Amino acid sequence: MSLYKKEKLSGWGNYPVSESYKVQVRDAGDVTRTLQQGSLVPRGLGRSYADQAVNDNHYVGDCTKLNRLLAWDETTGILECEAGVSLEDIITSFVPRGWLPMICPGTKFVTIGGAIANDIHGKAHHIDGSFVNCVLSFRILLADGRILTASRTENADLFWANFGGLGLLGVILTAQVQLRKIETTYFKQKSVVIKGLDHMLEALDQYDHEYNYSVAWIDAMARGNKIGSGVLTLGNAAKLAELPPKLSTNPLQLHKTSKLTVPFFLPSFTLNNFTVKVLNRVIAFVQNSPKEFIHYEKFFFPLDAINHWNRGYGKRGFIQYQFVIPEDNGRQHLAEILDMIAQSGCTPFLNVFKRMGDGQGLLSFPFKGYTLAIDFPVTDGLFAFTPKLDAKVLDAGGRLYLGKDGLLNEGMFKAMYPQYTEWLAVKRKYDPEGKFDSNIGRRIGLTKS
């Protein structure tokens, strides 16, 4: 390992920090040579929140140089590209031609390889599903040096196991993805002020068939009959004929490069219940927008407007705790979970609530139900609280999103994802020596090195 330089690496939450050997991956040879030295995990733009793409005292393969667009079919909207291509790259290249990625998460700074490894989802999961639904096939480099094509009909077990597989089966080199044809880059939106949890669930039911996209901000500090209050934002892709004259002159407008940035880690004393209450009022005001039409940048990627916004949580970092629970008894379980959070003493920021549709795959996170994502700054009390929250989520029939998780233990993971045994069978088949490894792989028992 002496030929490689050790670096301190972390996910977007800046917790935990790992010392790993970072290797620039430009071709398959870079990977095979590194695997002769030790285990490796592929890494994209580092937007997984915790230890998904770090590998203590072993290798991390930076795949961002695998970023070429290889083939494009204007008729079908099928793009072939290398796995280090980001959603921003695709948007910048294809929005002027009238195409957008089919599945957009909360940031455009995600590589195609990372989108597959975490099977990302967006505001329309109940309609469009997760990222697997727009991937036709991919080529993956295995630990023994073979490069296989995986699809629904060719090496299907390898195909399905990679979605949510956290990069632990190989390095994806290229992928074929389906883009969505658009007339404009705007969305017609509606905001609904939500008075409480019953109102929230009723509103989701009411607008379920009217709007394809829906997401809610919840005031996680609310108590009593205000628990679950917030703002529900709904939207549909705007047709060209719907746009007002001011917007129709440039209906396929691209996003601008953000000039706002958080230049340094903010001190931890700025994160307290008072600042959260102030922030909640600001978010409620912004989310309850009177604008009928909104650009995709603000609709899909509002936080991308601030570079390095993760520094706002201070040097200790934060975790994003995202769970999904079934709709059955969902109201009761959500109320109990929100009450636990409000009384925990762990300050919750940026609480995003959505409805999910049917799931698929072995370790893919989504299933039909309700999902809530909460940012928790890292504090001493957090480590005592999350196991209690994990137990409550499991009791409700739910599970955590592995692409964001930073604290789940092996026993709890296996209880939440009973399909892990099927995934391990695929791992043994394609990587019997466990060459692909990571901190989260070891933490939750997917790898043992």
C-alpha positions as CSV (number, residue, x, y, z in Angstrom):
1,M,0.0,0.0,0.0
2,S,3.0,2.3,0.3
3,L,2.6,3.2,-3.4
4,Y,-0.7,4.8,-2.7
5,K,-1.4,7.9,-0.7
6,K,-3.7,7.7,2.3
7,E,-6.5,10.3,2.4
8,K,-9.2,11.2,4.9
9,L,-12.5,10.6,3.2
10,S,-16.1,10.8,4.3
11,G,-19.6,10.9,2.9
12,W,-21.7,14.0,2.5
13,G,-22.5,14.1,6.2
14,N,-18.8,14.4,7.1
15,Y,-19.3,11.5,9.5
16,P,-17.6,9.1,9.9
17,V,-14.2,10.1,8.6
18,S,-12.0,7.3,7.3
19,E,-8.4,7.0,6.2
20,S,-8.4,5.2,2.9
21,Y,-6.1,4.8,0.0
22,K,-7.7,6.7,-2.9
23,V,-7.0,5.4,-6.4
24,Q,-8.0,7.3,-9.6
25,V,-9.9,4.9,-11.9
26,R,-9.6,5.6,-15.6
27,D,-10.0,2.1,-17.0
28,A,-10.4,-1.5,-16.0
29,G,-6.6,-1.9,-15.6
30,D,-6.6,0.6,-12.7
31,V,-9.1,-1.6,-10.8
32,T,-7.4,-5.0,-11.5
33,R,-4.0,-3.7,-10.4
34,T,-5.4,-2.3,-7.2
35,L,-7.3,-5.5,-6.4
36,Q,-4.0,-7.3,-6.3
37,Q,-3.0,-5.1,-3.4
38,G,-6.2,-5.3,-1.3
39,S,-10.0,-4.7,-1.2
40,L,-11.6,-1.8,-3.0
41,V,-14.9,0.1,-3.1
42,P,-15.9,2.3,-6.0
43,R,-16.7,6.0,-5.3
44,G,-18.5,8.7,-7.3
45,L,-19.1,12.2,-6.2
46,G,-19.3,11.4,-2.5
47,R,-23.0,12.2,-2.1
48,S,-23.8,9.0,-0.1
49,Y,-24.1,10.4,3.4
50,A,-21.9,8.2,5.6
51,D,-19.5,5.2,5.2
52,Q,-20.8,3.8,1.9
53,A,-17.8,4.8,-0.2
54,V,-15.0,4.6,2.3
55,N,-12.7,1.7,3.1
56,D,-10.5,2.0,6.2
57,N,-6.9,1.2,5.4
58,H,-7.9,-0.2,2.1
59,Y,-8.7,1.2,-1.3
60,V,-11.3,3.6,-2.7
61,G,-11.6,3.8,-6.5
62,D,-12.5,7.3,-7.6
63,C,-14.6,6.7,-10.7
64,T,-15.3,10.3,-11.7
65,K,-12.9,10.2,-14.6
66,L,-15.0,7.5,-16.2
67,N,-17.2,10.3,-17.5
68,R,-17.6,10.0,-21.3
69,L,-20.9,10.0,-23.2
70,L,-20.7,7.0,-25.6
71,A,-23.8,6.7,-27.7
72,W,-27.2,8.5,-28.0
73,D,-30.4,7.6,-29.8
74,E,-32.5,10.7,-30.4
75,T,-35.5,8.5,-31.4
76,T,-35.7,6.4,-28.3
77,G,-34.0,8.6,-25.8
78,I,-31.5,5.9,-24.8
79,L,-28.1,7.1,-23.6
80,E,-25.0,4.9,-23.2
81,C,-22.4,6.5,-21.0
82,E,-19.6,5.7,-18.6
83,A,-20.6,5.2,-14.9
84,G,-18.8,8.4,-13.7
85,V,-21.1,10.6,-15.8
86,S,-23.3,12.6,-13.4
87,L,-26.9,13.6,-13.6
88,E,-25.7,17.2,-14.0
89,D,-23.6,16.1,-17.0
90,I,-26.7,14.5,-18.6
91,I,-28.9,17.5,-17.8
92,T,-26.5,20.0,-19.2
93,S,-26.0,18.0,-22.4
94,F,-29.6,16.8,-23.1
95,V,-32.0,19.4,-21.6
96,P,-31.4,21.7,-24.7
97,R,-32.4,18.7,-26.8
98,G,-35.6,18.2,-24.8
99,W,-34.6,15.3,-22.5
100,L,-34.2,14.9,-18.7
101,P,-33.2,12.0,-16.5
102,M,-36.2,9.9,-15.7
103,I,-35.4,9.6,-12.0
104,C,-34.1,12.7,-10.1
105,P,-33.1,12.6,-6.4
106,G,-32.5,15.6,-4.2
107,T,-29.2,16.5,-5.9
108,K,-28.0,16.4,-9.5
109,F,-24.4,15.7,-8.3
110,V,-24.8,12.0,-8.5
111,T,-23.0,9.6,-10.9
112,I,-24.7,6.9,-12.8
113,G,-22.7,4.3,-10.9
114,G,-23.7,5.8,-7.6
115,A,-27.3,6.0,-8.7
116,I,-27.3,2.3,-9.4
117,A,-25.4,1.4,-6.2
118,N,-28.0,3.2,-4.1
119,D,-31.0,2.7,-6.4
120,I,-31.9,6.4,-6.0
121,H,-35.5,7.6,-6.0
122,G,-37.2,10.9,-6.2
123,K,-40.5,12.8,-5.7
124,A,-42.4,10.5,-8.1
125,H,-41.4,7.1,-6.7
126,H,-45.1,6.2,-6.3
127,I,-45.4,6.7,-10.1
128,D,-42.0,6.1,-11.6
129,G,-40.3,3.8,-9.1
130,S,-36.5,3.9,-8.4
131,F,-33.5,4.2,-10.7
132,V,-33.6,0.6,-11.8
133,N,-36.6,1.4,-13.9
134,C,-34.6,3.6,-16.2
135,V,-31.5,1.4,-16.6
136,L,-31.6,-1.1,-19.5
137,S,-28.2,-2.7,-18.9
138,F,-24.7,-2.1,-17.6
139,R,-21.2,-3.5,-18.0
140,I,-19.4,-4.4,-14.7
141,L,-15.8,-5.3,-14.0
142,L,-15.7,-8.3,-11.6
143,A,-13.0,-9.2,-9.1
144,D,-11.5,-11.9,-11.3
145,G,-11.1,-9.4,-14.2
146,R,-14.1,-10.4,-16.3
147,I,-16.3,-7.7,-17.7
148,L,-19.9,-8.9,-17.9
149,T,-23.1,-7.2,-19.3
150,A,-26.0,-7.3,-16.8
151,S,-29.6,-6.7,-17.7
152,R,-33.0,-8.1,-16.9
153,T,-32.3,-11.0,-19.3
154,E,-28.5,-11.4,-19.2
155,N,-26.9,-12.2,-15.8
156,A,-30.1,-11.0,-14.3
157,D,-29.1,-12.0,-10.7
158,L,-26.1,-9.6,-11.0
159,F,-28.3,-6.9,-12.5
160,W,-30.8,-6.9,-9.6
161,A,-28.3,-7.3,-6.8
162,N,-26.4,-4.2,-7.9
163,F,-29.4,-1.9,-7.3
164,G,-28.9,-1.0,-3.7
165,G,-25.8,-3.2,-3.6
166,L,-23.5,-0.3,-2.4
167,G,-20.8,-1.0,-5.0
168,L,-19.9,-4.3,-3.3
169,L,-20.1,-6.6,-6.4
170,G,-17.8,-4.9,-8.8
171,V,-17.0,-1.6,-10.6
172,I,-19.7,-0.6,-13.1
173,L,-18.0,0.8,-16.2
174,T,-20.8,1.8,-18.5
175,A,-24.6,1.8,-18.5
176,Q,-27.5,2.2,-20.9
177,V,-30.2,4.5,-19.4
178,Q,-33.6,5.7,-20.6
179,L,-34.1,9.5,-20.6
180,R,-37.5,11.3,-20.5
181,K,-38.8,13.5,-23.3
182,I,-39.9,17.0,-22.1
183,E,-41.5,20.0,-23.7
184,T,-40.2,22.4,-21.0
185,T,-37.9,22.5,-18.0
186,Y,-40.7,23.8,-15.8
187,F,-43.2,22.2,-13.4
188,K,-46.7,23.3,-12.6
189,Q,-46.9,23.2,-8.9
190,K,-49.3,23.5,-6.0
191,S,-48.5,24.1,-2.3
192,V,-50.8,23.0,0.5
193,V,-50.3,24.2,4.1
194,I,-50.7,21.1,6.3
195,K,-52.2,21.4,9.8
196,G,-51.3,18.0,11.2
197,L,-50.6,14.4,10.4
198,D,-54.2,13.4,9.6
199,H,-54.4,16.4,7.2
200,M,-51.1,15.3,5.6
201,L,-52.2,11.8,4.8
202,E,-55.6,12.9,3.6
203,A,-53.9,15.4,1.3
204,L,-51.6,12.8,-0.1
205,D,-54.7,10.6,-0.9
206,Q,-56.6,13.5,-2.3
207,Y,-53.9,14.6,-4.8
208,D,-52.4,11.1,-5.5
209,H,-53.9,10.8,-9.0
210,E,-53.8,14.5,-9.9
211,Y,-50.1,15.1,-9.5
212,N,-47.1,12.9,-10.4
213,Y,-44.7,14.5,-8.0
214,S,-45.2,15.1,-4.3
215,V,-43.0,15.9,-1.4
216,A,-43.6,17.5,2.0
217,W,-41.6,19.4,4.6
218,I,-42.6,18.5,8.1
219,D,-42.0,20.5,11.3
220,A,-40.4,17.7,13.4
221,M,-40.5,19.9,16.5
222,A,-44.3,20.2,16.5
223,R,-46.2,18.5,19.3
224,G,-49.8,17.6,20.1
225,N,-52.4,18.1,17.4
226,K,-49.8,20.0,15.3
227,I,-47.6,16.9,14.9
228,G,-47.0,16.2,11.3
229,S,-47.7,19.8,10.2
230,G,-45.8,21.4,7.4
231,V,-46.1,22.1,3.7
232,L,-47.0,19.6,0.9
233,T,-45.7,20.5,-2.6
234,L,-47.2,18.9,-5.6
235,G,-46.3,19.2,-9.3
236,N,-46.5,18.0,-12.8
237,A,-44.2,18.6,-15.8
238,A,-45.4,21.7,-17.6
239,K,-46.4,21.5,-21.2
240,L,-45.2,24.2,-23.6
241,A,-48.8,25.4,-24.2
242,E,-49.2,26.0,-20.5
243,L,-46.3,28.3,-20.0
244,P,-46.9,32.0,-19.6
245,P,-45.3,34.2,-22.4
246,K,-42.4,35.2,-20.2
247,L,-41.3,31.6,-19.7
248,S,-42.3,30.3,-23.2
249,T,-39.5,32.3,-24.9
250,N,-36.9,29.9,-23.4
251,P,-38.9,26.8,-22.5
252,L,-35.8,24.5,-22.1
253,Q,-33.8,26.8,-19.9
254,L,-30.8,25.2,-18.2
255,H,-29.8,25.8,-14.5
256,K,-27.2,28.4,-13.7
257,T,-24.0,27.6,-11.9
258,S,-24.4,28.5,-8.2
259,K,-22.2,31.2,-6.8
260,L,-23.4,30.7,-3.2
261,T,-21.3,28.6,-0.9
262,V,-20.8,27.8,2.8
263,P,-17.0,28.6,2.9
264,F,-16.2,26.9,6.2
265,F,-17.7,24.6,8.8
266,L,-20.1,26.5,11.0
267,P,-19.6,26.3,14.8
268,S,-21.7,23.7,16.5
269,F,-23.4,26.1,18.9
270,T,-25.4,27.5,16.0
271,L,-27.3,24.2,15.8
272,N,-30.0,24.3,18.5
273,N,-33.7,24.3,19.0
274,F,-34.0,28.0,18.6
275,T,-32.3,28.0,15.2
276,V,-34.4,25.1,14.1
277,K,-37.6,26.9,14.9
278,V,-36.4,29.9,13.0
279,L,-35.4,27.7,10.1
280,N,-38.7,25.9,10.1
281,R,-40.5,29.2,9.7
282,V,-38.3,30.2,6.8
283,I,-38.7,26.8,5.1
284,A,-42.5,26.9,5.6
285,F,-42.6,30.4,3.9
286,V,-40.4,29.3,1.0
287,Q,-42.2,26.0,0.5
288,N,-45.6,27.7,0.4
289,S,-44.7,29.4,-2.8
290,P,-47.3,31.3,-4.7
291,K,-45.6,30.7,-8.0
292,E,-47.5,28.4,-10.3
293,F,-44.5,27.4,-12.5
294,I,-41.1,26.5,-11.1
295,H,-37.9,25.5,-12.8
296,Y,-36.6,22.0,-12.4
297,E,-33.5,23.3,-10.5
298,K,-35.7,24.6,-7.6
299,F,-38.2,21.8,-8.0
300,F,-35.8,18.9,-7.9
301,F,-32.6,20.3,-6.5
302,P,-33.2,23.2,-4.1
303,L,-30.1,22.5,-1.9
304,D,-27.8,22.5,-5.0
305,A,-28.2,26.3,-5.0
306,I,-25.7,26.4,-2.0
307,N,-22.3,24.8,-2.6
308,H,-21.0,22.8,0.4
309,W,-24.2,23.3,2.4
310,N,-23.2,20.2,4.4
311,R,-20.6,22.4,6.2
312,G,-23.5,24.1,8.0
313,Y,-23.7,21.2,10.4
314,G,-20.2,21.8,11.8
315,K,-17.0,19.7,11.9
316,R,-18.7,16.9,13.8
317,G,-20.9,16.3,10.8
318,F,-24.5,14.9,10.6
319,I,-26.4,11.8,9.6
320,Q,-29.4,11.7,7.4
321,Y,-31.8,9.2,8.9
322,Q,-34.3,8.0,6.3
323,F,-36.8,5.2,6.9
324,V,-39.9,3.8,5.1
325,I,-42.8,2.1,6.9
326,P,-45.9,0.4,5.4
327,E,-49.2,2.3,5.0
328,D,-50.9,-0.1,7.3
329,N,-51.1,1.6,10.7
330,G,-48.9,4.2,9.2
331,R,-50.6,7.1,10.8
332,Q,-50.1,5.7,14.3
333,H,-46.5,4.7,13.8
334,L,-45.6,8.1,12.2
335,A,-47.2,9.9,15.1
336,E,-45.2,7.8,17.6
337,I,-41.9,8.3,15.7
338,L,-42.4,12.0,15.3
339,D,-43.1,12.3,19.0
340,M,-39.9,10.3,19.8
341,I,-37.9,12.7,17.6
342,A,-39.4,15.8,19.1
343,Q,-38.6,14.6,22.7
344,S,-35.2,13.1,21.9
345,G,-33.1,16.2,22.5
346,C,-31.5,15.5,19.1
347,T,-32.1,18.5,16.9
348,P,-33.8,17.5,13.7
349,F,-33.2,19.6,10.5
350,L,-34.7,19.5,7.0
351,N,-37.4,16.8,7.5
352,V,-38.7,15.5,4.1
353,F,-41.7,13.3,3.9
354,K,-43.0,11.4,0.8
355,R,-45.2,8.5,-0.3
356,M,-43.4,5.6,-1.9
357,G,-44.7,3.0,-4.4
358,D,-43.9,-0.6,-4.8
359,G,-40.3,-1.7,-4.4
360,Q,-38.1,-4.2,-6.2
361,G,-34.6,-5.7,-5.9
362,L,-32.8,-7.4,-3.0
363,L,-31.2,-4.5,-1.1
364,S,-33.2,-1.6,-2.7
365,F,-34.7,0.6,-0.1
366,P,-38.2,1.6,-1.3
367,F,-41.5,-0.2,-0.8
368,K,-45.1,0.9,-0.7
369,G,-45.5,3.2,2.3
370,Y,-44.4,6.4,3.8
371,T,-40.8,7.7,4.0
372,L,-39.3,10.4,6.2
373,A,-35.7,11.7,6.0
374,I,-34.3,13.7,8.9
375,D,-30.9,15.4,9.2
376,F,-29.5,15.0,12.7
377,P,-26.3,16.8,13.7
378,V,-23.8,14.4,15.3
379,T,-24.0,14.8,19.1
380,D,-23.2,12.5,22.0
381,G,-26.9,11.9,22.6
382,L,-27.5,10.8,19.0
383,F,-25.7,7.5,19.4
384,A,-28.0,6.5,22.3
385,F,-31.2,7.6,20.5
386,T,-30.9,6.1,17.0
387,P,-31.0,2.4,18.2
388,K,-34.3,3.2,19.9
389,L,-35.5,4.8,16.7
390,D,-34.3,1.8,14.7
391,A,-36.3,-0.6,16.9
392,K,-39.4,1.5,16.5
393,V,-39.0,1.6,12.7
394,L,-38.5,-2.2,12.7
395,D,-41.5,-2.7,14.9
396,A,-43.6,-0.7,12.4
397,G,-42.4,-3.1,9.6
398,G,-40.0,-0.6,8.2
399,R,-36.3,-0.2,7.3
400,L,-33.6,2.3,6.8
401,Y,-32.1,3.6,3.5
402,L,-28.6,2.0,3.3
403,G,-27.4,4.7,0.9
404,K,-27.7,7.3,3.8
405,D,-27.4,5.2,6.9
406,G,-24.4,5.8,9.2
407,L,-25.2,3.9,12.4
408,L,-27.2,0.7,11.8
409,N,-25.8,-2.4,13.3
410,E,-25.6,-5.9,11.7
411,G,-28.5,-7.5,13.6
412,M,-30.9,-4.7,12.9
413,F,-30.0,-4.5,9.2
414,K,-30.6,-8.2,8.8
415,A,-34.0,-8.0,10.5
416,M,-34.9,-5.0,8.2
417,Y,-33.6,-6.7,5.0
418,P,-34.4,-10.4,5.2
419,Q,-33.5,-10.6,1.5
420,Y,-29.8,-10.2,2.5
421,T,-29.3,-13.9,2.3
422,E,-30.2,-13.9,-1.4
423,W,-27.8,-11.0,-2.0
424,L,-25.0,-12.8,-0.2
425,A,-25.5,-15.7,-2.5
426,V,-24.9,-13.4,-5.5
427,K,-21.8,-12.0,-3.7
428,R,-20.4,-15.4,-3.2
429,K,-21.0,-16.3,-6.9
430,Y,-19.3,-13.2,-8.4
431,D,-16.9,-12.1,-5.6
432,P,-16.1,-15.2,-3.6
433,E,-12.9,-13.7,-2.1
434,G,-14.6,-10.5,-1.0
435,K,-12.4,-8.2,-3.0
436,F,-15.0,-5.5,-3.1
437,D,-15.5,-4.2,0.5
438,S,-16.3,-1.0,2.4
439,N,-16.9,0.3,5.9
440,I,-20.7,-0.1,5.7
441,G,-20.2,-3.6,4.2
442,R,-18.3,-4.7,7.2
443,R,-20.5,-2.8,9.6
444,I,-23.8,-4.5,8.5
445,G,-22.3,-7.9,7.7
446,L,-22.4,-7.9,3.9
447,T,-18.6,-8.4,3.8
448,K,-16.3,-10.0,6.4
449,S,-12.8,-8.9,5.5
